[in-house]
Amino acid sequence: MSLFGGTIQSLENSLQYASVKNQTIANNIANVDTPNYKAKSVQFNNILNDELSKGFKTSRTDARHLDFSTESSAVRVTTNTSSTYNHNGNNVDVDKEMTDLAKNQIYYQALVDRINGKFSSLQSVIRGGN
């Protein structure tokens, strides 16, 4: 039995995904002028959907629980080699990367706010509701 339930683990996995995505986007932006550099992206939902489509074994610890469980998900960094935007063989679109970076920063901050809320709730319970 987990002390915090699955929510904290899910938030932790999501924070890990957002962190890797931020590092990948920053790397793409840093290499915008590097000849023959190919942009990288982070895959998460595709991996999750692939795993769900394969079928997986579930188990319940209580009859009232849903019969659903998954292994911890991983992120995968892939390289887009199918296009070239610049004359030097580079395919980094800086406008797209900056947009993705802004979206990812908002997503990361929302996750941090949510996990802070969970810990605040736990702190309130530990203090007896004060």
Secondary structure, DSSP 8 states (H G I E B T S, - for coil): --SS-HHHHHHHHHHHHHHHHHHHHHHHHHTTTSTT---EEEESHHHHHHHHHH------SSTTS-S--------EEEE--S---STTS----HHHHHHHHHHHHHHHHHHHHHHHHHHHHHHHHHTT--
